[in-house]
Amino acid sequence: MRRRAWLTLGAVLIGGGSVVTYATASPSDGAGAPGQDRRPVEVYGLALKGTAAGERKLLRTETEQFSLVGVSWTGALKPLEGAAQVRARGLESGEWGAWQDLELNAAPPEEVEAGMRGASQPLWVGPSDGVEARVVHEDGTTGALPKGLEVNLVDPGVVTEAETRLDAPEPAAFVMDASSSSSPSPSPEPTAPPSTVPQPPVTSRAGWGADESKSPDPSEYNPDVKAVFVHHTDGANDYDCAESASIVRGIYAYHTEVEGWNDIGYNFLVDKCGTVFEGRKGGIDRPVLGAHTYGFNRESAGIAVLGTHVSGAASTAALTSVARVTAWKLGQYGADPAGTVQLTAGATQRNYFSTQFTAGERYTFRRVSGHRDGFNTQCPGDALYAQLPTVRTWAAGPVDGLRIASLTDATAKGSTYYTKGTPVVRWAATTPAALIKRYDVLVDGQAVAATSGAGYAKRITLTPGTHTVTVQATHQSGAVSAAAPLTVVAETTAPVFTAAPTLGLRTGTVYTGSAPVTLRWKATDDQALRQVRLLTPQSATFSAAAYLSNRTARPGTASSWSMRAYDYAGNYRDAAATYTPVVLQESAAVRTGSWSARSSSSYLGGRSYSSSAKGASLTWTFTGRSAAWVVSRASSSGQAYVYVDGVKAATVDLRSSATSYRQAIWTRTWSANARHTVKIVVVGTSGRPTVTTDGLVYIR
């Protein structure tokens, strides 16, 4: 339902007797949002005064509530060559904020009408009830300042329910499509051509609470839209997105009530959360003549990002919406957002980069340009200006930065991935999902799965063998790009243990609870062996190239040595064998010659046998697959012969510079369990004949 409204003009005394003029927009139909006081839009003006040449001030002044502030002066085309600063007192905190610069090089109107004023960009400061301002001439000189300088305050009021729920899904009445407008119906010409890309959602003028009585003049139209100029609106970036409609209302009131324009200057406005607002009336799908880029309004549209972006970059959400609106508007006229175009200058002037324009001459612009490209202003700020290449890329396509991020249920070896056959392909792109039409997963060049532009993963099924897998993205413009392909091998054959786990004794120190052992195995795979894991009685992980590991085992305990071999696809095979280390004390041996018993906690089991008699022997008989002779060693220790199954196997020297006990000094391992005899014979080494034995350990 359309609303009617009227303007009320008046004056009030604010803070120290200053006269403040204001204009109030008062809707005539009903109450505001439930539980919320309805407050109309109000605009105030406070004169800047001073006796010093080249300087005007307004001392701290208490005011009615406002949220947006600017400085204006007499003469719409007269520049203010100087600096203007303001500070505001927070309504809730009662604290005065820091001084903030006002951007003075705002775009003037191309056709000046009576009552229009020159003005700074408006600055959003949030709910405030006090203001202080100062304006000085450029470089502190005493040159004349424009007449009629005043500070202008805008209270955007509380006008519509839509304002309080901008973070929620927008009501259908406030979301425009290409055939709707909250403005009075425009003339039938020009027509609204269809675009090559979808239209993004747009909050209508009714949605953000435009008082249409502020812009009674009929809309004007350009023949087409050849380019888009990107702006920022100035003001704080820490606004809540629920305030965005208020900010737009404030800018609208500033443009119409302060500057005297017939409507808001921008065709579209975008907040940091990506919400797009309809700007100048006349139909969002039509080439409405705006007032945003002096000299080049006749062939372009203007999109303003709420906030200041001199040093702080615009959010990804804001850039996404700018790109979507840009692509849609230029797509109505078959224009490539990444391309260039010649525009005819409507005024003689210089831009920010000192490029001279002459009215009536044609100049080359990017289809997506910044305000500073056409006019001498910092707008849209260095940070946002540096982001315009991103906007062009996102708007034009193809999808940028597309890559396969990961392959789940698959493992890479070098540049090749191995899988059992059903991996999940995950991808990413720098182009936002809202600008992407679809994704396709390709296997060997054929599409096997698809998602919308919001998709990021898909499980696929591969037949056994080697494949090429990639992801293809289709931009909303129709441009297609593909991620770098992956080589993926699908296989289901498990690895093979060509040698099962075997356990053998090794040299080292023997304890009652542990004996030094070596675990050996051999595993292979038909494609690519990844690793082998020891599962019991201990846990460890080994590389594919490993085939042995030094461990310890508990004597007297039967343990299953279980291992698992994995390939890169995730297939695995288990192998296991059970072994029991056994300690045979020296007293269990058959003795010949003279042996004496010794007792000490340092010996295995607390006792040992020692002999210096040449030819004295100890013989152990057992059934097992590995054996180790355990001795004590010292500098006075001698040599001994070792016989295995009646055959001399080694001569062992027990001499050691440091005394040590329970040392497995000699070992032997066989391929299988069998009955064996190990005999130790004292050599009777000259000067050090003593041999001290601590027993025999074997594995069965």
C-alpha positions as CSV (number, residue, x, y, z in Angstrom):
1,M,0.0,0.0,0.0
2,R,1.4,3.4,-1.0
3,R,1.7,6.1,1.7
4,R,1.1,9.8,1.5
5,A,3.3,12.3,3.4
6,W,3.9,16.0,3.9
7,L,6.7,18.3,4.9
8,T,6.6,20.5,8.0
9,L,9.0,23.4,8.2
10,G,9.9,25.2,11.5
11,A,12.6,26.4,13.8
12,V,13.7,25.5,17.3
13,L,16.3,26.9,19.8
14,I,19.1,24.4,20.5
15,G,22.0,24.8,22.8
16,G,22.9,28.4,23.6
17,G,20.1,30.0,21.5
18,S,21.3,28.8,18.0
19,V,18.5,28.8,15.5
20,V,18.0,25.5,13.8
21,T,15.8,25.0,10.8
22,Y,14.4,21.6,10.1
23,A,12.2,19.6,7.7
24,T,10.1,16.7,9.0
25,A,8.7,13.9,6.9
26,S,5.5,12.6,8.5
27,P,3.8,9.6,7.1
28,S,0.1,9.9,7.3
29,D,-1.0,6.4,7.6
30,G,-0.9,4.5,10.9
31,A,1.6,3.5,13.5
32,G,5.2,2.3,13.3
33,A,6.6,-1.1,14.1
34,P,4.9,-2.8,17.0
35,G,6.4,-1.9,20.3
36,Q,8.5,0.9,18.7
37,D,8.0,4.6,18.8
38,R,7.4,6.1,15.3
39,R,9.8,9.0,14.6
40,P,9.8,11.0,11.4
41,V,12.9,11.9,9.4
42,E,14.2,15.4,10.5
43,V,16.9,17.6,9.0
44,Y,18.5,20.5,11.0
45,G,20.9,23.3,9.9
46,L,23.2,25.1,12.3
47,A,25.1,28.1,11.0
48,L,28.9,28.2,11.2
49,K,30.3,31.5,12.4
50,G,33.6,33.2,13.1
51,T,35.4,36.5,12.8
52,A,38.8,35.1,11.7
53,A,39.4,35.0,8.0
54,G,39.4,31.6,6.4
55,E,37.9,29.9,9.5
56,R,34.3,29.1,10.6
57,K,33.4,27.2,13.8
58,L,30.5,25.8,15.7
59,L,31.4,25.2,19.4
60,R,30.0,22.2,21.2
61,T,26.3,22.4,20.9
62,E,23.6,20.2,22.3
63,T,21.0,19.2,19.7
64,E,18.0,17.0,19.0
65,Q,18.8,13.5,18.1
66,F,20.6,12.9,14.7
67,S,22.7,10.2,13.1
68,L,24.2,11.8,10.0
69,V,26.1,15.0,9.6
70,G,27.6,17.2,6.9
71,V,28.6,20.7,5.9
72,S,26.9,22.7,3.2
73,W,27.3,26.2,1.7
74,T,25.7,28.6,-0.8
75,G,26.6,27.8,-4.4
76,A,26.1,24.3,-5.7
77,L,29.1,24.4,-8.0
78,K,31.4,26.4,-5.7
79,P,34.1,24.3,-4.2
80,L,35.1,24.5,-0.6
81,E,38.9,24.6,-0.8
82,G,39.8,23.7,2.7
83,A,39.1,21.2,5.4
84,A,36.0,20.4,7.4
85,Q,35.8,18.4,10.6
86,V,33.0,17.4,12.9
87,R,32.6,15.5,16.1
88,A,29.5,14.2,17.7
89,R,28.3,13.2,21.2
90,G,26.9,9.7,21.4
91,L,23.3,9.6,22.4
92,E,23.7,6.6,24.8
93,S,27.2,7.1,26.0
94,G,27.2,10.8,26.4
95,E,30.8,10.8,25.3
96,W,32.2,13.1,22.6
97,G,33.8,11.2,19.8
98,A,37.0,12.0,17.9
99,W,37.2,14.6,15.2
100,Q,36.4,13.2,11.8
101,D,37.2,14.7,8.4
102,L,34.4,15.3,6.0
103,E,35.0,14.5,2.3
104,L,34.5,17.8,0.5
105,N,34.8,16.8,-3.1
106,A,31.3,15.4,-3.5
107,A,29.8,15.2,-6.9
108,P,27.9,18.4,-7.8
109,P,24.8,18.3,-9.9
110,E,25.3,18.6,-13.7
111,E,22.3,20.9,-14.0
112,V,22.1,23.5,-11.2
113,E,18.6,24.5,-10.1
114,A,17.5,27.2,-7.7
115,G,18.0,26.3,-4.0
116,M,20.8,23.7,-4.6
117,R,23.7,24.0,-2.3
118,G,27.3,22.8,-2.3
119,A,27.9,20.1,0.3
120,S,30.4,17.7,1.8
121,Q,29.7,14.0,1.7
122,P,27.4,13.2,4.6
123,L,29.0,11.3,7.5
124,W,27.2,8.6,9.5
125,V,28.0,9.0,13.2
126,G,25.2,6.9,14.7
127,P,22.6,8.2,17.2
128,S,24.0,11.5,18.7
129,D,22.7,14.6,20.5
130,G,25.6,17.0,20.3
131,V,27.8,18.4,17.6
132,E,31.0,20.5,17.1
133,A,32.4,21.6,13.8
134,R,35.2,23.6,12.2
135,V,36.0,24.6,8.7
136,V,39.4,26.2,7.6
137,H,40.7,27.4,4.3
138,E,43.1,25.2,2.4
139,D,46.7,25.3,3.9
140,G,45.5,27.6,6.6
141,T,45.5,30.7,4.4
142,T,43.1,33.6,4.9
143,G,41.3,33.1,1.6
144,A,37.5,33.5,1.6
145,L,35.3,30.6,2.5
146,P,31.9,30.0,0.8
147,K,29.0,31.9,2.1
148,G,26.1,30.3,4.1
149,L,28.3,27.7,5.8
150,E,26.3,25.5,8.1
151,V,26.4,22.1,9.7
152,N,23.5,19.9,8.7
153,L,22.2,17.2,10.9
154,V,19.9,14.4,9.8
155,D,17.8,12.2,12.0
156,P,16.6,9.3,9.8
157,G,13.8,8.5,12.2
158,V,11.9,5.3,12.6
159,V,9.7,4.9,9.5
160,T,9.1,1.3,8.6
161,E,9.0,-2.1,10.0
162,A,11.5,-3.2,7.4
163,E,14.3,-1.3,9.2
164,T,14.3,-3.6,12.2
165,R,14.6,-6.9,10.3
166,L,17.1,-6.3,7.5
167,D,19.2,-9.2,8.8
168,A,16.3,-11.5,8.2
169,P,14.9,-12.8,4.9
170,E,13.4,-9.7,3.2
171,P,9.6,-9.6,3.0
172,A,8.4,-10.0,-0.5
173,A,6.9,-6.5,-0.5
174,F,10.4,-5.1,0.0
175,V,12.3,-7.2,-2.5
176,M,12.1,-5.9,-6.0
177,D,12.3,-7.8,-9.2
178,A,13.0,-6.5,-12.7
179,S,9.3,-5.5,-13.3
180,S,8.5,-3.8,-10.0
181,S,9.3,-0.4,-8.4
182,S,8.1,1.4,-5.3
183,S,8.3,4.7,-7.3
184,P,5.6,6.2,-9.4
185,S,5.3,4.3,-12.7
186,P,7.9,5.6,-15.2
187,S,7.2,6.6,-18.7
188,P,7.0,3.6,-21.1
189,E,10.3,4.6,-22.7
190,P,13.0,3.5,-22.4
191,T,12.2,-0.1,-22.2
192,A,13.9,-2.4,-19.7
193,P,15.8,-5.0,-21.7
194,P,16.4,-8.5,-20.2
195,S,19.8,-9.1,-18.7
196,T,22.2,-11.9,-19.6
197,V,22.5,-12.7,-15.9
198,P,20.0,-13.0,-13.0
199,Q,19.0,-9.9,-11.0
200,P,20.1,-9.9,-7.4
201,P,17.5,-9.2,-4.6
202,V,17.0,-5.4,-4.1
203,T,15.3,-3.7,-1.1
204,S,12.9,-1.3,-2.6
205,R,12.4,2.4,-1.7
206,A,9.3,1.4,0.2
207,G,11.4,-1.2,2.0
208,W,13.9,1.3,3.4
209,G,11.3,4.0,4.1
210,A,11.7,6.6,1.3
211,D,9.3,9.5,1.6
212,E,8.3,10.0,-2.0
213,S,7.1,13.5,-1.4
214,K,10.8,14.5,-1.2
215,S,11.2,13.7,-4.9
216,P,8.1,14.9,-6.7
217,D,9.8,15.4,-10.0
218,P,9.4,12.7,-12.7
219,S,12.3,10.3,-13.3
220,E,14.7,11.0,-16.2
221,Y,16.3,8.2,-18.3
222,N,19.5,7.6,-20.2
223,P,19.4,5.6,-23.5
224,D,21.4,2.8,-21.8
225,V,24.0,2.0,-19.2
226,K,27.5,1.8,-20.6
227,A,29.4,1.8,-17.4
228,V,29.1,1.6,-13.6
229,F,30.8,4.0,-11.2
230,V,31.5,2.7,-7.7
231,H,31.4,5.1,-4.7
232,H,31.6,5.0,-0.9
233,T,29.3,7.1,1.2
234,D,31.7,8.2,4.0
235,G,31.0,7.5,7.7
236,A,31.8,4.8,10.2
237,N,32.2,1.2,9.1
238,D,31.1,-0.2,12.5
239,Y,27.4,0.3,11.9
240,D,25.0,-2.5,12.5
241,C,23.4,-3.8,9.3
242,A,20.0,-3.3,11.0
243,E,20.8,0.4,10.7
244,S,21.4,0.3,7.0
245,A,17.9,1.4,6.0
246,S,18.3,4.4,8.4
247,I,21.6,5.3,6.7
248,V,20.0,5.2,3.3
249,R,17.1,7.4,4.6
250,G,19.6,9.8,6.0
251,I,21.5,10.1,2.7
252,Y,18.3,10.6,0.9
253,A,17.2,13.4,3.2
254,Y,20.7,15.0,3.0
255,H,20.6,14.9,-0.8
256,T,17.1,16.3,-1.1
257,E,16.8,18.6,2.0
258,V,20.3,19.9,2.4
259,E,21.7,19.9,-1.2
260,G,18.4,20.6,-2.8
261,W,18.5,17.7,-5.2
262,N,15.3,16.1,-6.5
263,D,16.2,12.6,-5.3
264,I,19.0,10.5,-3.8
265,G,22.0,10.6,-6.2
266,Y,23.0,7.0,-6.4
267,N,21.1,4.3,-8.4
268,F,21.9,1.6,-5.9
269,L,23.4,1.5,-2.4
270,V,25.0,-1.6,-0.8
271,D,25.8,-2.2,2.9
272,K,28.6,-4.3,4.4
273,C,26.3,-7.3,4.8
274,G,25.6,-7.3,1.1
275,T,22.0,-5.9,1.2
276,V,21.3,-3.9,-2.0
277,F,19.0,-0.9,-1.7
278,E,17.1,0.8,-4.6
279,G,18.4,4.4,-4.9
280,R,17.1,6.9,-7.3
281,K,13.5,6.2,-8.3
282,G,12.3,5.2,-11.8
283,G,12.7,1.5,-11.9
284,I,15.8,-0.6,-11.0
285,D,15.7,-2.3,-14.4
286,R,15.7,1.0,-16.3
287,P,18.6,3.3,-17.2
288,V,17.6,6.0,-14.6
289,L,19.7,9.2,-14.7
290,G,21.5,9.5,-11.4
291,A,23.6,12.3,-9.8
292,H,26.7,10.5,-8.7
293,T,29.6,11.2,-11.1
294,Y,29.8,14.7,-12.3
295,G,30.2,14.8,-16.1
296,F,29.4,11.2,-16.7
297,N,25.9,10.6,-15.3
298,R,24.3,10.4,-18.8
299,E,25.8,7.0,-19.7
300,S,26.3,5.3,-16.4
301,A,24.8,4.0,-13.2
302,G,26.2,4.7,-9.7
303,I,26.6,2.1,-6.9
304,A,27.6,3.4,-3.4
305,V,29.0,1.2,-0.6
306,L,27.9,2.4,2.8
307,G,30.9,3.4,4.9
308,T,34.4,4.8,4.4
309,H,37.0,2.8,2.5
310,V,40.0,5.0,2.4
311,S,42.1,2.5,4.4
312,G,39.6,-0.2,5.3
313,A,38.6,-2.6,2.5
314,A,35.0,-3.3,1.7
315,S,33.6,-6.6,2.9
316,T,33.3,-9.6,0.7
317,A,29.6,-9.5,1.0
318,A,29.5,-5.9,-0.2
319,L,31.9,-6.6,-3.1
320,T,29.7,-9.6,-4.0
321,S,26.6,-7.5,-4.3
322,V,28.4,-4.7,-6.2
323,A,29.6,-7.3,-8.7
324,R,26.1,-8.8,-9.0
325,V,24.4,-5.5,-9.6
326,T,27.1,-4.5,-12.0
327,A,26.8,-7.7,-14.0
328,W,23.0,-7.4,-14.1
329,K,22.9,-3.8,-15.2
330,L,25.7,-4.1,-17.8
331,G,24.2,-7.4,-18.9
332,Q,21.0,-5.6,-19.9
333,Y,23.1,-3.9,-22.7
334,G,25.5,-6.7,-23.6
335,A,28.4,-5.0,-21.9
336,D,31.4,-6.9,-20.6
337,P,32.1,-5.8,-17.0
338,A,35.8,-6.5,-17.5
339,G,36.0,-4.4,-20.7
340,T,36.3,-0.7,-21.5
341,V,34.1,1.8,-23.1
342,Q,34.2,5.4,-24.4
343,L,32.1,7.9,-22.6
344,T,31.2,11.4,-23.6
345,A,32.2,14.0,-21.0
346,G,29.3,16.2,-19.9
347,A,31.6,18.8,-18.3
348,T,35.1,20.3,-18.6
349,Q,37.1,19.2,-15.5
350,R,40.0,17.1,-14.2
351,N,39.7,13.8,-12.4
352,Y,41.6,12.6,-9.3
353,F,44.5,11.5,-11.4
354,S,44.7,15.0,-13.1
355,T,43.3,13.7,-16.4
356,Q,41.7,16.6,-18.3
357,F,38.2,16.1,-19.7
358,T,36.6,18.5,-22.2
359,A,32.9,18.6,-22.5
360,G,31.6,16.9,-25.6
361,E,34.8,14.8,-26.1
362,R,35.0,11.0,-25.7
363,Y,37.3,9.2,-23.2
364,T,38.0,5.6,-22.5
365,F,36.9,4.2,-19.1
366,R,36.7,0.8,-17.7
367,R,33.1,-0.5,-17.6
368,V,33.5,-0.7,-13.8
369,S,35.2,2.5,-12.7
370,G,35.6,4.4,-9.4
371,H,34.2,7.8,-8.8
372,R,37.7,9.2,-8.8
373,D,38.2,8.1,-12.4
374,G,35.6,10.6,-13.5
375,F,35.8,13.3,-10.9
376,N,38.4,14.9,-8.6
377,T,37.6,13.1,-5.4
378,Q,39.1,10.4,-3.2
379,C,35.9,8.4,-3.5
380,P,35.6,5.4,-3.3
381,G,38.7,5.5,-1.1
382,D,42.1,3.8,-1.8
383,A,41.1,0.5,-0.3
384,L,37.8,0.1,-2.2
385,Y,39.4,1.4,-5.4
386,A,42.1,-1.3,-5.1
387,Q,39.3,-3.9,-4.9
388,L,37.6,-2.9,-8.2
389,P,39.7,-5.4,-10.3
390,T,38.1,-8.1,-8.1
391,V,34.6,-6.6,-8.7
392,R,35.3,-6.7,-12.5
393,T,36.5,-10.3,-12.4
394,W,33.6,-11.5,-10.2
395,A,31.1,-9.7,-12.4
396,A,32.5,-10.7,-15.8
397,G,33.6,-14.3,-15.1
398,P,34.8,-16.9,-15.6
399,V,34.9,-18.2,-12.0
400,D,38.2,-17.1,-10.5
401,G,40.5,-19.1,-8.2
402,L,38.8,-22.4,-8.8
403,R,40.8,-25.3,-7.3
404,I,40.2,-28.8,-5.9
405,A,40.8,-28.2,-2.2
406,S,40.9,-31.9,-1.2
407,L,40.0,-35.4,-2.1
408,T,38.4,-37.2,0.9
409,D,38.7,-41.0,1.2
410,A,41.8,-40.8,-1.0
411,T,45.5,-40.3,-0.3
412,A,48.1,-38.5,-2.4
413,K,51.5,-40.0,-3.2
414,G,53.3,-37.3,-5.1
415,S,50.9,-35.9,-7.7
416,T,48.7,-39.1,-7.8
417,Y,45.8,-39.9,-5.6
418,Y,44.7,-43.4,-4.6
419,T,41.2,-44.3,-3.6
420,K,39.0,-47.4,-3.1
421,G,36.7,-45.9,-5.7
422,T,34.3,-43.5,-4.0
423,P,36.2,-40.3,-3.0
424,V,34.6,-37.0,-2.1
425,V,35.8,-34.1,-4.3
426,R,35.9,-30.8,-2.4
427,W,36.6,-27.5,-4.2
428,A,36.9,-23.8,-3.6
429,A,36.8,-20.6,-5.6
430,T,37.4,-16.9,-4.9
431,T,34.4,-15.9,-6.9
432,P,31.4,-15.8,-4.5
433,A,28.7,-18.5,-4.9
434,A,26.1,-15.9,-5.7
435,L,27.8,-15.3,-9.1
436,I,28.2,-18.9,-10.0
437,K,25.6,-20.8,-11.9
438,R,26.7,-24.4,-11.4
439,Y,29.6,-26.8,-10.7
440,D,30.3,-30.0,-12.6
441,V,32.6,-32.8,-11.5
442,L,34.3,-34.3,-14.6
443,V,35.9,-37.8,-14.7
444,D,38.0,-38.4,-17.8
445,G,36.3,-35.4,-19.4
446,Q,32.7,-36.5,-18.7
447,A,30.4,-34.8,-16.2
448,V,29.4,-37.3,-13.5
449,A,28.0,-35.0,-10.8
450,A,26.7,-31.4,-10.5
451,T,25.8,-28.9,-7.9
452,S,24.5,-25.3,-7.7
453,G,26.9,-22.4,-7.3
454,A,26.7,-22.8,-3.6
455,G,28.0,-26.4,-3.7
456,Y,31.5,-27.3,-2.6
457,A,31.7,-31.1,-2.4
458,K,30.4,-34.2,-4.2
459,R,31.0,-37.9,-3.8
460,I,31.8,-39.7,-7.0
461,T,32.2,-43.4,-8.0
462,L,35.3,-44.5,-10.0
463,T,35.8,-47.8,-11.8
464,P,39.1,-49.5,-11.1
465,G,42.0,-47.9,-13.0
466,T,43.6,-44.5,-13.5
467,H,41.4,-41.5,-14.1
468,T,41.6,-37.7,-14.5
469,V,39.3,-35.8,-12.2
470,T,38.5,-32.1,-12.3
471,V,35.8,-29.6,-11.4
472,Q,34.3,-27.2,-13.9
473,A,32.5,-24.0,-12.9
474,T,30.0,-22.1,-15.0
475,H,29.8,-18.4,-14.2
476,Q,26.4,-16.7,-14.3
477,S,27.6,-15.1,-17.5
478,G,28.1,-18.5,-19.1
479,A,31.9,-18.4,-19.0
480,V,33.4,-21.8,-18.0
481,S,36.6,-22.5,-16.1
482,A,38.1,-25.7,-14.8
483,A,40.4,-26.5,-11.9
484,A,43.7,-28.1,-12.4
485,P,43.0,-31.9,-12.9
486,L,44.0,-34.6,-10.5
487,T,45.3,-38.1,-11.4
488,V,43.3,-40.6,-9.4
489,V,43.9,-44.3,-9.2
490,A,40.9,-46.4,-8.0
491,E,41.9,-49.8,-6.7
492,T,40.6,-52.4,-4.2
493,T,43.4,-54.9,-4.0
494,A,44.8,-55.2,-0.5
495,P,48.6,-55.3,0.2
496,V,50.4,-58.6,0.7
497,F,52.7,-59.7,3.5
498,T,55.4,-61.7,1.7
499,A,57.0,-62.3,5.0
500,A,54.9,-62.5,8.2
501,P,56.0,-60.8,11.4
502,T,58.9,-62.7,13.0
503,L,60.7,-62.1,16.3
504,G,64.3,-62.7,17.0
505,L,66.6,-61.9,20.0
506,R,69.2,-59.2,19.6
507,T,72.2,-57.9,21.7
508,G,71.4,-55.6,24.5
509,T,70.5,-55.5,28.2
510,V,68.1,-58.2,29.5
511,Y,65.8,-57.5,32.3
512,T,63.4,-59.7,34.2
513,G,60.5,-57.9,32.5
514,S,62.0,-57.3,29.0
515,A,64.3,-58.8,26.5
516,P,65.8,-57.0,23.5
517,V,64.2,-58.3,20.2
518,T,64.1,-57.4,16.5
519,L,60.7,-57.6,14.7
520,R,61.0,-58.3,11.0
521,W,58.4,-58.4,8.2
522,K,57.9,-57.8,4.4
523,A,54.9,-56.2,2.7
524,T,54.1,-55.2,-0.8
525,D,51.2,-53.7,-2.9
526,D,50.3,-53.9,-6.5
527,Q,50.0,-50.1,-6.7
528,A,51.6,-48.2,-3.9
529,L,52.3,-49.4,-0.3
530,R,51.8,-46.5,2.1
531,Q,52.7,-47.8,5.5
532,V,52.8,-50.7,7.9
533,R,51.5,-50.5,11.5
534,L,52.3,-52.6,14.5
535,L,49.0,-53.1,16.4
536,T,49.9,-55.4,19.3
537,P,51.5,-55.9,21.8
538,Q,52.8,-52.4,21.1
539,S,51.8,-49.7,18.6
540,A,54.1,-48.1,16.0
541,T,53.9,-46.9,12.4
542,F,56.5,-47.7,9.8
543,S,57.2,-46.4,6.3
544,A,56.7,-48.6,3.2
545,A,60.4,-49.1,2.9
546,A,60.9,-50.3,6.5
547,Y,61.3,-54.1,7.2
548,L,62.6,-54.3,10.8
549,S,62.3,-52.6,14.1
550,N,64.2,-53.1,17.4
551,R,61.7,-53.6,20.2
552,T,61.5,-55.4,23.6
553,A,59.4,-58.3,24.7
554,R,58.3,-59.6,28.1
555,P,59.8,-63.0,29.0
556,G,57.4,-65.7,30.1
557,T,54.5,-64.0,28.3
558,A,53.0,-65.2,25.0
559,S,52.3,-62.1,22.8
560,S,50.6,-61.8,19.5
561,W,52.7,-59.5,17.2
562,S,50.0,-58.2,14.9
563,M,50.7,-55.9,12.0
564,R,48.6,-54.2,9.3
565,A,49.8,-53.1,5.9
566,Y,48.0,-50.2,4.1
567,D,48.1,-49.0,0.6
568,Y,47.5,-45.4,-0.5
569,A,43.9,-46.3,-1.5
570,G,43.1,-47.3,2.1
571,N,43.0,-51.1,1.5
572,Y,44.8,-53.1,4.1
573,R,45.8,-56.6,5.2
574,D,46.7,-58.0,8.6
575,A,49.3,-60.6,9.6
576,A,50.2,-61.8,13.0
577,A,52.3,-64.4,14.9
578,T,52.6,-65.3,18.6
579,Y,56.0,-65.5,20.3
580,T,57.1,-66.2,23.9
581,P,60.5,-65.2,25.2
582,V,61.8,-67.7,27.9
583,V,64.7,-67.1,30.4
584,L,66.8,-70.2,31.2
585,Q,68.8,-69.6,34.3
586,E,72.4,-70.8,34.5
587,S,71.3,-73.4,36.9
588,A,69.2,-75.0,34.2
589,A,72.4,-75.8,32.2
590,V,74.3,-79.1,32.2
591,R,77.7,-78.2,33.8
592,T,81.2,-79.6,33.3
593,G,84.3,-78.4,35.0
594,S,84.4,-76.1,38.0
595,W,81.7,-73.3,38.3
596,S,81.0,-71.2,41.3
597,A,77.6,-69.5,42.1
598,R,77.5,-65.8,42.7
599,S,74.6,-63.8,44.2
600,S,73.8,-60.1,43.4
601,S,70.7,-58.1,42.5
602,S,72.6,-57.1,39.4
603,Y,72.4,-60.6,38.0
604,L,69.4,-61.8,36.0
605,G,67.3,-63.6,38.7
606,G,69.8,-62.5,41.4
607,R,72.4,-65.3,40.7
608,S,75.1,-66.3,38.2
609,Y,77.8,-68.8,37.5
610,S,81.5,-68.0,37.2
611,S,84.4,-70.1,36.1
612,S,88.1,-69.6,35.3
613,A,88.8,-73.2,34.5
614,K,89.7,-73.8,30.9
615,G,87.3,-76.2,29.2
616,A,84.5,-75.8,31.8
617,S,81.2,-75.8,30.0
618,L,77.4,-75.1,30.3
619,T,74.9,-76.7,28.0
620,W,71.3,-75.7,27.5
621,T,68.8,-77.6,25.4
622,F,65.5,-76.0,24.3
623,T,62.9,-75.9,21.5
624,G,62.7,-72.4,19.9
625,R,63.6,-70.2,17.0
626,S,66.0,-67.7,18.5
627,A,68.5,-67.7,21.4
628,A,70.7,-65.2,23.2
629,W,73.5,-65.9,25.7
630,V,73.4,-63.5,28.7
631,V,76.6,-62.6,30.6
632,S,78.3,-60.2,32.9
633,R,81.2,-58.2,31.5
634,A,84.2,-56.5,33.1
635,S,87.8,-55.5,32.3
636,S,89.0,-58.9,33.7
637,S,86.5,-61.0,31.8
638,G,87.8,-63.6,29.4
639,Q,86.7,-65.4,26.2
640,A,84.3,-68.3,25.6
641,Y,83.5,-70.6,22.7
642,V,79.9,-71.0,21.6
643,Y,78.8,-74.3,20.1
644,V,75.4,-74.7,18.4
645,D,74.0,-78.1,17.9
646,G,77.6,-79.5,18.3
647,V,79.2,-77.1,15.8
648,K,81.4,-74.2,16.9
649,A,79.6,-71.0,16.1
650,A,81.7,-68.2,17.6
651,T,84.4,-67.1,19.9
652,V,83.1,-64.4,22.2
653,D,85.2,-62.0,24.2
654,L,83.5,-60.8,27.4
655,R,86.1,-58.1,28.2
656,S,84.6,-54.6,28.7
657,S,86.2,-51.4,30.0
658,A,83.0,-50.8,32.0
659,T,81.4,-53.4,34.2
660,S,77.9,-54.3,33.0
661,Y,75.4,-57.0,33.8
662,R,72.7,-59.0,32.0
663,Q,74.2,-58.5,28.6
664,A,72.9,-60.5,25.6
665,I,76.3,-60.8,24.0
666,W,75.7,-63.4,21.3
667,T,72.4,-64.3,19.5
668,R,71.3,-66.7,16.8
669,T,67.9,-66.9,15.0
670,W,66.5,-69.7,12.9
671,S,63.7,-69.7,10.4
672,A,61.4,-71.9,12.5
673,N,61.0,-73.5,15.9
674,A,63.2,-76.5,16.4
675,R,65.2,-78.3,19.1
676,H,68.6,-76.8,19.6
677,T,71.6,-77.1,22.0
678,V,73.8,-74.2,22.9
679,K,77.1,-75.0,24.7
680,I,79.4,-72.4,26.3
681,V,83.1,-73.4,26.9
682,V,85.6,-71.4,28.9
683,V,88.7,-70.6,26.8
684,G,90.9,-69.8,29.8
685,T,92.2,-66.5,28.4
686,S,95.7,-65.7,29.7
687,G,95.6,-63.1,32.5
688,R,91.8,-62.9,32.4
689,P,90.3,-66.4,32.3
690,T,87.0,-65.7,34.1
691,V,83.7,-66.2,32.4
692,T,80.5,-65.2,34.3
693,T,77.2,-66.4,32.7
694,D,73.8,-65.1,33.6
695,G,71.7,-67.6,31.7
696,L,70.2,-68.1,28.2
697,V,67.1,-66.5,26.7
698,Y,65.2,-68.1,23.8
699,I,62.0,-67.4,21.9
700,R,59.5,-70.1,21.1
